[in-house]
């Protein structure tokens, strides 16, 4: 089994806010991240796939093809947008990095060639904070 990781970058704004809570409780739990004027991040996205290399090419998947899949199904949907308001796959969800990683997984699931399997989404919100998601 071979694991291949493609790293991509995107910028997006969001707000951590639970509409079921008061403004005071949101501020208590989420602090500055509950700011009604939003805030942004420079996200680093690591998409790891796994499988066996093709005997004719030696590739698990051509990295350019993997990049195109990520760009089409994720980056074009999130880059320079508001995660809360503009991103269809985040509608109705709290826009935490954890939920965003799950959403990205769901966006890519089923989009890879049959011999390639999604292994991990690692998403850096900041250089100090990241999440990893390995599917259900």
N, C-alpha and C positions, 0 to 999 in steps of 0.2 A: 504494500500500500504506500502510495506517494501522496504527500500533502503539498499543495501549491497555494501560495498566498499572493494576492494582488492588493496593493495599497492604492487607495484613491483619497481625494481630498474634496471637501465641500464646506461652504459657509451657509449658515442658516440662523434665523432668529426664532426664539420661542419664549414662552412664559409658562412657568409652573404655577398652576392655579386650579384648585378644585372648586367648581361652581356650586357644589353642595355646601361649601363652608363659607363662613363670613370672611370679609377682607382681613380682619384681625387674625383669625386662625390661619389663613393662607400665609400672611406675613410671618406669623410665629413659626410655622412649619417650613416654609420655603424661603424666608428671608428676602434678600434682594432679587432672587429669581422669580418672585411673584410680582415684580414691578409691572404696572399696567402699561408701561411704554416699551415692554419687551427687552430682551438682551440677546446677544448673538455669540456664536462659537465658530471657531475654525476646526471643524471635525476632521479627524483622520479615520478612514474606514479601511479595515483589513478584512478581506473576504478570503477565507481558506476553503479550498475544495480538496477532495480526495478521490483516489481511484488508482488504476493501473495504467502506466504509460502505453500508448498505442505502439505496437511493435514496428510499424512502418515509419512513424515520425519521431518516436521517443518522447512525445509530449503526452501529458495527462490531458491538457487542453492548451491550445495556442493562447498565450497570454494576451494577445491582441483581441482575440475573440472574447475571452473572459472580460477584458476591459470594456468592450462594446456592450456586453450583456449588462454589466454593472452600470454603465453610463445610461443606457436606454431605460432600465427598469428602476434605477435608484437616483443617480445624480441629476438627471433631467427632471425628476420629480421633486427634489429637495434643494438643489443648489441656489443660493441667494433668494430663498423664499422664507416665508413665515410658516414654521411647522404646524402651528395651531390653526392657522386660517387657510393656508394655500395647499397643503399636502393631503391629498385625498386619503391615502392609507393611514393617516394619523387622525382623521376626523373622529371626534367623540372619545379620543383617548387622551390621558394626561401625557404631555409631551416630555416625559423624562427620557434620559439616555437609554435606560433599560427598555422602555416601550419602543423607542426608535429602533434599537437593535433588533427587536422582535419583528417590527414592521419591515425592516430591510430584509430580514430572513424570508419573510412571507412574500416580499416582492420578487426575490430571486428563486424561491422554491418553484421547481417545475420548469425553470427557464434554461437549465443547463442540459447539455447532451446526456443521453441515458447512461453513458459509462462514467459520468462525472457526478459526484455527490457533494452537496454542500456540507461542510464540516463545522465551520465556526464563523460567526460575525464578531469581530472585535472592533469596538467603536470608542475612539478617544474623544471625549468632550473637551478636555484640557490635557496638557502633558502629565498632570497628576491624577486624572480621573478617567477611567475607562471601564467598559463593561464587555463581557464575553457572553455570547449566546450560542448554544449548540443544538437548538431545536427543542421540541417538546420532550 
